Amino acid sequence: MDKNNLINFFLDSTKEENEFGIGTEHEKFIFTLNDKKRIPYKGKVSIKTLFTFLLTKGWVPGELSEGNLISLNRDGASVTLEPGGQLELSGKIQKNIHQTCHEMHIHLEELKIYLNQNDLFMIGLGFDPITKIQDIEWIPKERYNIMKSYMPSVGNRGLDMMTRTCTVQANFDYKSETDLIRKFVVANRIQSFVMAMFSNSPFREKINNGYLSNRILTWSDTDQARCGIKEIFTNKNFSIEQYVDFVLDVPSYFLKINNEYIDTTKFTFNQILNSQTNDQFIDNYPLSLNDWINHLSTIFTEVRLKSYIEVRGADAGKWNMICALPAFWTGIFYDEENLNLLWHETENWSYADIMSLYTDISKNGLKAKFQGNGIHQYCQYLVELSSKGLERRAFYNMSEQDEQIHLKALKNIINEGKTPADILLEETNNGNNILEIFNKPYY
């Protein structure tokens, strides 16, 4: 293994345009209805019994940790657990948004059977609105134990990020190095506008604390080395080698050797790669591409690279918002006209302006400002661009509707000028009746 292997990992992951897919991941909290507590991992009504139920629906056992089942697989999709028991569906790679939305619907309907049988409530918000961190049971997973010990040394909100946040993410392919660069850079430049539209976490421990996205606030103080929007990511001269250099300089969480997780948080991946840790066991370990892939999964920037491009900036939300995120990015990434337009249109944006907006959105959402102007109009413009891109793709469902129908929720946000967080504040009388959230199905 050397640096060229790491660069070639991305170059070797290109796909032909007709092979492009869409992957969607979304997380949610599950509460007991009677006492409004997060569902535990073990017990009569728990994650374990939920998994047992899902096994009857065609899911098969996945990963075990300390003898505990912590993931399920079915037909290219997986159900996994975040550190605080947040349930995540990592969907199968699909060709269009109709398919990915249908997959989410099946997942939701399966969960609702178990939830209704056991007086549980599922909610899609970017941040747990009521639970204190000390009341959350951690999922038994070795890599989470390493992160739990490390997080407080690099930020004040890392444990919150692990246990009290939920997001929706979407994954996309690229056909060449140039295509990767354009998609990645454009995504980093406009990501904050998208994050603003998806703001959906105005509560922390039953209080409206003045932020529309407590999830974004949390990520801002988690780990600056591996989070956020880096300046090189917004530069027209960005290269894959620059991304590799960035990732190499990020401390490694762990190496998985003989099915055991070895804590490597004292070392950057570059030190491990070059046998410079002064730890004989680690320096003599022959790194593999799987170790690089594992390390890439611990990079938490708002847009990150694996063998695909992952956009990670959206708060979790209701059903229609889950479908809206991959729909929006599909209309941008998989439409050459839109991608080229935004590449040139955003070329002269300064990093200072991009970061000024990025730091503003957690508090102000659609009322945030970019270059001295409100962002509402530009958000509208971006949604219109995406809509045109989806129209040009011309993927139709059985009702002869194209993928634009999945942007309806975003178009409503733009028309009303209100983020999901704004609407949630209205529904709960500015947070004075926060438990109203639990009085009606949130999905």
Kinemage of the C-alpha trace (Angstrom):
@kinemage 1
@onewidth
@group {chain A} dominant
@subgroup {mainchain}
@vectorlist {calphas} color= white
{ca met a 1} P 0.000 0.000 0.000
{ca asp a 2} L 1.221 3.451 -0.908
{ca lys a 3} L -0.323 6.803 -1.742
{ca asn a 4} L -0.813 5.845 -5.396
{ca asn a 5} L -2.988 2.911 -4.317
{ca leu a 6} L -5.171 5.310 -2.359
{ca ile a 7} L -5.553 7.703 -5.294
{ca asn a 8} L -6.273 4.829 -7.674
{ca phe a 9} L -9.036 3.617 -5.362
{ca phe a 10} L -11.109 6.611 -6.483
{ca leu a 11} L -10.027 6.438 -10.123
{ca asp a 12} L -10.903 2.747 -10.265
{ca ser a 13} L -14.402 3.459 -8.902
{ca thr a 14} L -15.657 5.318 -11.983
{ca lys a 15} L -18.765 3.989 -13.732
{ca glu a 16} L -20.308 4.326 -17.128
{ca glu a 17} L -23.159 6.816 -17.190
{ca asn a 18} L -25.707 4.092 -17.862
{ca glu a 19} L -24.522 2.379 -14.677
{ca phe a 20} L -25.146 5.403 -12.435
{ca gly a 21} L -27.185 4.656 -9.338
{ca ile a 22} L -28.757 6.446 -6.391
{ca gly a 23} L -28.275 5.295 -2.815
{ca thr a 24} L -30.258 6.790 0.051
{ca glu a 25} L -29.614 6.458 3.774
{ca his a 26} L -31.898 7.780 6.470
{ca glu a 27} L -31.992 7.597 10.246
{ca lys a 28} L -34.817 7.971 12.767
{ca phe a 29} L -35.479 7.907 16.494
{ca ile a 30} L -37.847 5.408 18.091
{ca phe a 31} L -39.570 6.252 21.384
{ca thr a 32} L -41.960 4.489 23.715
{ca leu a 33} L -45.280 6.334 23.603
{ca asn a 34} L -46.175 6.142 27.294
{ca asp a 35} L -42.985 7.567 28.823
{ca lys a 36} L -41.341 9.186 25.756
{ca lys a 37} L -38.058 7.310 26.264
{ca arg a 38} L -35.783 6.055 23.520
{ca ile a 39} L -36.195 2.367 22.812
{ca pro a 40} L -33.418 0.326 24.503
{ca tyr a 41} L -31.226 -2.208 22.754
{ca lys a 42} L -32.334 -5.113 24.970
{ca gly a 43} L -35.654 -5.939 26.631
{ca lys a 44} L -39.196 -7.080 25.913
{ca val a 45} L -39.724 -4.122 23.573
{ca ser a 46} L -36.359 -3.201 22.152
{ca ile a 47} L -34.078 -3.025 19.142
{ca lys a 48} L -33.362 -6.738 19.548
{ca thr a 49} L -37.039 -7.705 19.388
{ca leu a 50} L -37.564 -5.267 16.498
{ca phe a 51} L -34.768 -7.060 14.647
{ca thr a 52} L -36.398 -10.402 15.445
{ca phe a 53} L -39.606 -9.074 13.905
{ca leu a 54} L -37.798 -7.840 10.784
{ca leu a 55} L -36.243 -11.281 10.334
{ca thr a 56} L -39.778 -12.524 9.664
{ca lys a 57} L -40.011 -10.009 6.791
{ca gly a 58} L -37.156 -11.463 4.788
{ca trp a 59} L -34.253 -9.647 6.390
{ca val a 60} L -31.246 -11.787 7.301
{ca pro a 61} L -28.721 -11.372 10.130
{ca gly a 62} L -25.770 -9.107 9.407
{ca glu a 63} L -22.992 -7.960 11.741
{ca leu a 64} L -22.520 -9.280 15.249
{ca ser a 65} L -20.752 -7.332 17.993
{ca glu a 66} L -19.964 -8.975 21.308
{ca gly a 67} L -22.499 -11.625 20.328
{ca asn a 68} L -25.195 -9.045 19.666
{ca leu a 69} L -26.912 -8.631 16.308
{ca ile a 70} L -26.453 -5.012 15.204
{ca ser a 71} L -27.398 -5.077 11.514
{ca leu a 72} L -29.654 -6.783 8.987
{ca asn a 73} L -29.405 -7.265 5.220
{ca arg a 74} L -31.923 -7.813 2.415
{ca asp a 75} L -31.577 -7.576 -1.347
{ca gly a 76} L -28.742 -5.054 -1.363
{ca ala a 77} L -30.104 -2.937 1.504
{ca ser a 78} L -29.160 -2.923 5.187
{ca val a 79} L -30.610 -1.855 8.502
{ca thr a 80} L -27.967 -0.645 10.931
{ca leu a 81} L -27.736 1.149 14.263
{ca glu a 82} L -26.140 4.444 15.146
{ca pro a 83} L -24.435 4.642 18.566
{ca gly a 84} L -27.554 5.734 20.461
{ca gly a 85} L -29.845 3.204 18.813
{ca gln a 86} L -30.974 5.427 15.961
{ca leu a 87} L -32.254 3.099 13.253
{ca glu a 88} L -30.811 3.566 9.767
{ca leu a 89} L -31.874 2.174 6.418
{ca ser a 90} L -29.073 2.111 3.872
{ca gly a 91} L -31.036 1.503 0.735
{ca lys a 92} L -30.218 -0.599 -2.279
{ca ile a 93} L -28.616 1.243 -5.191
{ca gln a 94} L -31.522 2.296 -7.406
{ca lys a 95} L -31.816 3.723 -10.909
{ca asn a 96} L -34.371 6.417 -10.139
{ca ile a 97} L -36.110 8.242 -7.304
{ca his a 98} L -39.395 6.383 -7.763
{ca gln a 99} L -37.579 3.179 -6.841
{ca thr a 100} L -35.726 4.580 -3.859
{ca cys a 101} L -38.927 6.201 -2.549
{ca his a 102} L -40.812 2.922 -2.962
{ca glu a 103} L -38.095 1.116 -1.032
{ca met a 104} L -38.402 3.612 1.828
{ca his a 105} L -42.167 3.159 1.857
{ca ile a 106} L -41.841 -0.623 2.240
{ca his a 107} L -39.328 -0.114 5.067
{ca leu a 108} L -41.628 2.346 6.809
{ca glu a 109} L -44.680 0.104 6.538
{ca glu a 110} L -42.762 -2.837 8.010
{ca leu a 111} L -41.614 -0.738 10.943
{ca lys a 112} L -45.077 0.660 11.560
{ca ile a 113} L -46.456 -2.851 12.159
{ca tyr a 114} L -43.994 -3.419 15.003
{ca leu a 115} L -44.407 0.126 16.330
{ca asn a 116} L -48.207 -0.128 16.482
{ca gln a 117} L -48.059 -3.532 18.153
{ca asn a 118} L -45.785 -2.198 20.897
{ca asp a 119} L -46.945 1.403 21.482
{ca leu a 120} L -43.848 2.942 19.944
{ca phe a 121} L -43.400 6.173 18.047
{ca met a 122} L -40.946 6.867 15.223
{ca ile a 123} L -39.785 10.388 14.500
{ca gly a 124} L -37.546 11.931 11.860
{ca leu a 125} L -35.766 14.968 13.304
{ca gly a 126} L -32.183 16.119 13.052
{ca phe a 127} L -31.739 16.133 16.829
{ca asp a 128} L -33.484 14.275 19.649
{ca pro a 129} L -35.958 16.873 20.967
{ca ile a 130} L -36.306 15.656 24.547
{ca thr a 131} L -33.733 13.093 25.721
{ca lys a 132} L -30.740 13.924 27.897
{ca ile a 133} L -27.515 12.269 26.839
{ca gln a 134} L -27.082 10.436 30.149
{ca asp a 135} L -30.405 8.671 29.557
{ca ile a 136} L -29.337 7.090 26.256
{ca glu a 137} L -28.175 3.477 26.092
{ca trp a 138} L -25.191 2.955 23.796
{ca ile a 139} L -25.234 0.210 21.204
{ca pro a 140} L -22.643 -2.515 21.945
{ca lys a 141} L -20.178 -1.959 19.125
{ca glu a 142} L -16.411 -1.870 19.503
{ca arg a 143} L -15.700 1.010 17.117
{ca tyr a 144} L -18.302 3.101 18.961
{ca asn a 145} L -16.447 2.496 22.229
{ca ile a 146} L -13.253 3.869 20.677
{ca met a 147} L -15.075 6.908 19.317
{ca lys a 148} L -16.849 7.487 22.633
{ca ser a 149} L -13.517 7.756 24.422
{ca tyr a 150} L -11.890 9.890 21.717
{ca met a 151} L -14.639 12.405 20.886
{ca pro a 152} L -14.406 14.557 24.051
{ca ser a 153} L -10.733 15.213 23.328
{ca val a 154} L -11.438 16.947 19.980
{ca gly a 155} L -14.774 18.727 20.516
{ca asn a 156} L -17.566 19.445 22.950
{ca arg a 157} L -20.479 17.891 21.059
{ca gly a 158} L -19.115 14.645 19.636
{ca leu a 159} L -21.121 12.420 21.973
{ca asp a 160} L -24.247 14.393 21.083
{ca met a 161} L -23.481 13.784 17.411
{ca met a 162} L -23.184 10.061 17.984
{ca thr a 163} L -26.309 9.549 20.070
{ca arg a 164} L -28.727 12.436 19.515
{ca thr a 165} L -28.587 13.268 15.796
{ca cys a 166} L -30.268 11.805 12.725
{ca thr a 167} L -29.752 12.639 9.072
{ca val a 168} L -30.707 11.709 5.538
{ca gln a 169} L -27.886 11.161 3.054
{ca ala a 170} L -27.630 10.360 -0.629
{ca asn a 171} L -24.902 8.675 -2.674
{ca phe a 172} L -24.015 9.199 -6.332
{ca asp a 173} L -21.608 7.840 -8.935
{ca tyr a 174} L -19.091 9.569 -11.189
{ca lys a 175} L -17.821 8.668 -14.649
{ca ser a 176} L -14.340 10.219 -14.594
{ca glu a 177} L -11.919 12.183 -12.482
{ca thr a 178} L -13.254 15.419 -13.994
{ca asp a 179} L -16.829 14.399 -13.260
{ca leu a 180} L -15.939 13.523 -9.661
{ca ile a 181} L -14.224 16.882 -9.154
{ca arg a 182} L -17.106 18.905 -10.590
{ca lys a 183} L -19.742 17.095 -8.563
{ca phe a 184} L -17.724 17.237 -5.357
{ca val a 185} L -16.785 20.907 -5.642
{ca val a 186} L -20.253 22.065 -6.698
{ca ala a 187} L -21.789 20.080 -3.842
{ca asn a 188} L -19.492 21.715 -1.295
{ca arg a 189} L -20.216 25.175 -2.664
{ca ile a 190} L -24.021 24.869 -2.548
{ca gln a 191} L -24.386 22.421 0.341
{ca ser a 192} L -25.306 25.116 2.879
{ca phe a 193} L -28.324 26.186 0.819
{ca val a 194} L -29.577 22.611 0.869
{ca met a 195} L -28.901 22.258 4.590
{ca ala a 196} L -30.933 25.417 5.226
{ca met a 197} L -33.980 24.035 3.406
{ca phe a 198} L -33.820 20.776 5.380
{ca ser a 199} L -33.400 22.409 8.836
{ca asn a 200} L -35.535 20.309 11.161
{ca ser a 201} L -34.267 20.203 14.740
{ca pro a 202} L -35.285 23.277 16.755
{ca phe a 203} L -35.442 21.576 20.163
{ca arg a 204} L -32.881 20.408 22.676
{ca glu a 205} L -34.076 18.724 25.881
{ca lys a 206} L -37.650 20.058 25.406
{ca ile a 207} L -36.472 23.634 24.874
{ca asn a 208} L -36.455 25.847 21.802
{ca asn a 209} L -32.893 27.086 22.168
{ca gly a 210} L -33.003 29.516 19.235
{ca tyr a 211} L -31.542 27.180 16.611
{ca leu a 212} L -33.468 25.730 13.687
{ca ser a 213} L -30.954 22.901 13.331
{ca asn a 214} L -29.398 21.603 16.496
{ca arg a 215} L -27.906 18.838 14.376
{ca ile a 216} L -25.842 21.332 12.355
{ca leu a 217} L -24.900 23.119 15.576
{ca thr a 218} L -23.732 19.813 17.026
{ca trp a 219} L -21.565 18.956 14.019
{ca ser a 220} L -19.896 22.388 14.230
{ca asp a 221} L -18.222 21.353 17.494
{ca thr a 222} L -17.572 17.656 16.985
{ca asp a 223} L -14.131 17.267 15.380
{ca gln a 224} L -12.743 20.019 13.170
{ca ala a 225} L -10.131 17.696 11.682
{ca arg a 226} L -12.720 15.513 9.966
{ca cys a 227} L -15.900 17.618 9.733
{ca gly a 228} L -17.240 20.651 7.897
{ca ile a 229} L -16.433 22.165 4.498
{ca lys a 230} L -12.711 22.472 3.782
{ca glu a 231} L -11.356 25.272 1.600
{ca ile a 232} L -9.700 22.919 -0.888
{ca phe a 233} L -13.109 21.280 -1.444
{ca thr a 234} L -14.487 24.499 -2.957
{ca asn a 235} L -11.532 25.296 -5.210
{ca lys a 236} L -11.717 24.835 -8.996
{ca asn a 237} L -8.231 23.280 -8.865
{ca phe a 238} L -9.306 20.597 -6.404
{ca ser a 239} L -7.849 17.162 -7.150
{ca ile a 240} L -8.235 13.621 -5.905
{ca glu a 241} L -4.677 13.765 -4.604
{ca gln a 242} L -5.634 16.734 -2.427
{ca tyr a 243} L -8.486 14.732 -0.963
{ca val a 244} L -6.165 11.813 -0.278
{ca asp a 245} L -3.678 14.160 1.411
{ca phe a 246} L -6.464 15.580 3.569
{ca val a 247} L -7.709 12.140 4.615
{ca leu a 248} L -4.168 10.908 5.302
{ca asp a 249} L -3.661 13.707 7.831
{ca val a 250} L -6.829 12.843 9.774
{ca pro a 251} L -6.265 10.711 12.893
{ca ser a 252} L -7.285 7.091 12.455
{ca tyr a 253} L -9.941 5.712 14.797
{ca phe a 254} L -9.035 2.061 14.526
{ca leu a 255} L -7.570 -0.839 12.590
{ca lys a 256} L -9.552 -4.046 12.460
{ca ile a 257} L -7.019 -6.840 12.865
{ca asn a 258} L -8.069 -10.483 13.334
{ca asn a 259} L -11.657 -9.284 13.938
{ca glu a 260} L -10.520 -7.034 16.795
{ca tyr a 261} L -10.641 -3.234 16.800
{ca ile a 262} L -7.259 -1.714 17.629
{ca asp a 263} L -7.396 1.872 18.905
{ca thr a 264} L -5.198 4.030 16.652
{ca thr a 265} L -6.475 7.488 17.603
{ca lys a 266} L -2.953 8.643 18.499
{ca phe a 267} L -1.856 8.360 14.874
{ca thr a 268} L -2.806 9.799 11.519
{ca phe a 269} L -3.465 7.351 8.727
{ca asn a 270} L -0.335 8.725 7.049
{ca gln a 271} L 1.783 7.687 10.030
{ca ile a 272} L 0.285 4.212 9.890
{ca leu a 273} L 0.769 3.990 6.122
{ca asn a 274} L 4.442 4.887 6.447
{ca ser a 275} L 5.079 2.792 9.580
{ca gln a 276} L 5.879 5.873 11.667
{ca thr a 277} L 3.837 5.163 14.797
{ca asn a 278} L 6.700 3.721 16.882
{ca asp a 279} L 4.279 0.945 17.772
{ca gln a 280} L 5.844 -2.266 16.521
{ca phe a 281} L 2.550 -4.135 16.249
{ca ile a 282} L 0.939 -1.398 14.133
{ca asp a 283} L 4.052 -0.601 12.097
{ca asn a 284} L 4.418 -4.245 11.117
{ca tyr a 285} L 0.767 -4.639 10.169
{ca pro a 286} L 0.289 -4.944 6.371
{ca leu a 287} L -2.353 -2.354 5.487
{ca ser a 288} L -5.024 -3.369 2.982
{ca leu a 289} L -7.498 -1.439 0.874
{ca asn a 290} L -10.181 -2.388 3.414
{ca asp a 291} L -8.312 -0.371 6.044
{ca trp a 292} L -8.412 2.640 3.732
{ca ile a 293} L -12.137 2.112 3.114
{ca asn a 294} L -12.761 1.901 6.870
{ca his a 295} L -10.830 5.121 7.412
{ca leu a 296} L -12.770 6.905 4.662
{ca ser a 297} L -15.973 6.020 6.535
{ca thr a 298} L -14.732 8.036 9.541
{ca ile a 299} L -14.449 11.266 7.546
{ca phe a 300} L -17.526 13.333 8.409
{ca thr a 301} L -17.306 16.329 6.099
{ca glu a 302} L -20.592 17.641 4.670
{ca val a 303} L -19.671 16.006 1.364
{ca arg a 304} L -17.305 13.053 1.352
{ca leu a 305} L -15.753 10.647 -1.112
{ca lys a 306} L -15.761 6.889 -1.010
{ca ser a 307} L -16.178 4.816 -4.153
{ca tyr a 308} L -19.017 7.290 -4.720
{ca ile a 309} L -19.917 10.838 -3.659
{ca glu a 310} L -21.936 11.166 -0.464
{ca val a 311} L -23.903 14.319 0.419
{ca arg a 312} L -24.481 14.392 4.167
{ca gly a 313} L -25.888 17.778 5.119
{ca ala a 314} L -29.621 17.247 5.667
{ca asp a 315} L -31.541 16.893 8.912
{ca ala a 316} L -33.737 13.821 9.071
{ca gly a 317} L -37.350 14.561 8.314
{ca lys a 318} L -40.757 13.288 7.373
{ca trp a 319} L -41.305 10.766 4.597
{ca asn a 320} L -41.571 13.320 1.805
{ca met a 321} L -38.352 15.062 2.877
{ca ile a 322} L -36.450 11.778 2.775
{ca cys a 323} L -37.424 11.345 -0.864
{ca ala a 324} L -36.740 15.013 -1.618
{ca leu a 325} L -33.027 14.893 -0.779
{ca pro a 326} L -31.910 12.286 -3.353
{ca ala a 327} L -34.355 13.846 -5.830
{ca phe a 328} L -32.753 17.270 -5.466
{ca trp a 329} L -29.194 16.034 -5.900
{ca thr a 330} L -30.126 13.694 -8.755
{ca gly a 331} L -31.460 16.667 -10.705
{ca ile a 332} L -28.125 18.433 -10.172
{ca phe a 333} L -25.538 15.650 -10.371
{ca tyr a 334} L -27.058 13.552 -13.133
{ca asp a 335} L -27.862 16.441 -15.451
{ca glu a 336} L -24.798 17.654 -17.343
{ca glu a 337} L -26.354 21.016 -18.145
{ca asn a 338} L -27.076 21.816 -14.490
{ca leu a 339} L -23.720 20.554 -13.272
{ca asn a 340} L -21.749 22.629 -15.762
{ca leu a 341} L -23.909 25.690 -15.106
{ca leu a 342} L -23.343 25.569 -11.362
{ca trp a 343} L -19.639 24.786 -11.790
{ca his a 344} L -19.140 28.067 -13.639
{ca glu a 345} L -21.779 30.092 -11.789
{ca thr a 346} L -20.234 29.408 -8.367
{ca glu a 347} L -16.616 29.576 -9.506
{ca asn a 348} L -15.912 32.998 -8.006
{ca trp a 349} L -17.602 32.403 -4.683
{ca ser a 350} L -15.105 33.018 -1.913
{ca tyr a 351} L -14.495 30.446 0.773
{ca ala a 352} L -15.153 33.160 3.369
{ca asp a 353} L -18.630 33.749 1.948
{ca ile a 354} L -19.359 30.021 1.790
{ca met a 355} L -18.312 29.570 5.415
{ca ser a 356} L -20.192 32.637 6.574
{ca leu a 357} L -23.390 31.060 5.286
{ca tyr a 358} L -22.440 27.669 6.666
{ca thr a 359} L -22.106 29.060 10.192
{ca asp a 360} L -25.370 31.028 9.864
{ca ile a 361} L -27.793 28.311 8.787
{ca ser a 362} L -28.005 26.354 12.059
{ca lys a 363} L -29.633 29.364 13.684
{ca asn a 364} L -31.457 31.044 10.820
{ca gly a 365} L -32.313 28.432 8.189
{ca leu a 366} L -33.880 30.089 5.156
{ca lys a 367} L -33.386 33.486 6.786
{ca ala a 368} L -29.613 33.111 6.640
{ca lys a 369} L -27.657 35.390 4.315
{ca phe a 370} L -25.096 34.838 1.585
{ca gln a 371} L -22.993 37.725 0.308
{ca gly a 372} L -25.304 40.123 2.133
{ca asn a 373} L -28.518 38.778 0.602
{ca gly a 374} L -31.188 36.411 1.875
{ca ile a 375} L -30.833 32.905 0.487
{ca his a 376} L -34.509 32.187 -0.152
{ca gln a 377} L -34.385 33.258 -3.787
{ca tyr a 378} L -31.268 31.251 -4.593
{ca cys a 379} L -32.744 28.184 -2.888
{ca gln a 380} L -35.753 28.582 -5.143
{ca tyr a 381} L -33.442 28.814 -8.150
{ca leu a 382} L -31.613 25.613 -7.143
{ca val a 383} L -34.861 23.692 -6.718
{ca glu a 384} L -36.043 24.900 -10.132
{ca leu a 385} L -32.757 23.774 -11.708
{ca ser a 386} L -33.076 20.358 -10.131
{ca ser a 387} L -36.677 20.092 -11.265
{ca lys a 388} L -35.652 20.791 -14.862
{ca gly a 389} L -32.886 18.215 -14.586
{ca leu a 390} L -35.330 15.583 -13.363
{ca glu a 391} L -37.690 16.468 -16.184
{ca arg a 392} L -34.911 15.951 -18.729
{ca arg a 393} L -34.064 12.556 -17.168
{ca ala a 394} L -37.637 11.460 -17.943
{ca phe a 395} L -37.988 8.553 -15.520
{ca tyr a 396} L -41.717 7.900 -15.118
{ca asn a 397} L -43.702 5.976 -12.531
{ca met a 398} L -46.813 3.898 -13.245
{ca ser a 399} L -48.906 7.080 -13.113
{ca glu a 400} L -46.732 8.600 -15.844
{ca gln a 401} L -45.232 11.158 -13.443
{ca asp a 402} L -41.547 11.946 -13.658
{ca glu a 403} L -39.181 12.355 -10.704
{ca gln a 404} L -40.129 16.011 -10.172
{ca ile a 405} L -43.023 14.854 -7.986
{ca his a 406} L -40.480 14.041 -5.271
{ca leu a 407} L -39.480 17.715 -5.060
{ca lys a 408} L -42.982 18.727 -3.968
{ca ala a 409} L -41.975 19.044 -0.308
{ca leu a 410} L -39.046 21.323 -1.161
{ca lys a 411} L -41.216 23.441 -3.437
{ca asn a 412} L -43.699 23.873 -0.580
{ca ile a 413} L -40.875 25.011 1.709
{ca ile a 414} L -39.810 27.565 -0.859
{ca asn a 415} L -43.355 28.786 -1.517
{ca glu a 416} L -44.126 29.186 2.187
{ca gly a 417} L -40.673 30.450 3.138
{ca lys a 418} L -40.653 28.077 6.115
{ca thr a 419} L -38.298 25.243 6.921
{ca pro a 420} L -39.635 22.087 8.601
{ca ala a 421} L -38.237 23.519 11.845
{ca asp a 422} L -40.268 26.712 11.434
{ca ile a 423} L -43.426 24.677 10.911
{ca leu a 424} L -42.631 22.470 13.893
{ca leu a 425} L -42.240 25.545 16.096
{ca glu a 426} L -45.652 26.765 14.984
{ca glu a 427} L -47.252 23.380 15.638
{ca thr a 428} L -45.868 23.272 19.183
{ca asn a 429} L -46.527 26.925 20.060
{ca asn a 430} L -42.851 27.839 19.789
{ca gly a 431} L -41.887 24.762 21.762
{ca asn a 432} L -44.216 25.343 24.697
{ca asn a 433} L -46.136 22.163 23.862
{ca ile a 434} L -43.292 20.053 22.526
{ca leu a 435} L -44.962 16.761 23.443
{ca glu a 436} L -47.548 17.558 20.775
{ca ile a 437} L -45.039 15.967 18.418
{ca phe a 438} L -46.065 12.587 19.819
{ca asn a 439} L -49.810 13.108 19.438
{ca lys a 440} L -49.937 12.352 15.724
{ca pro a 441} L -47.963 10.124 13.331
{ca tyr a 442} L -44.872 12.019 12.376
{ca tyr a 443} L -44.278 10.209 9.103
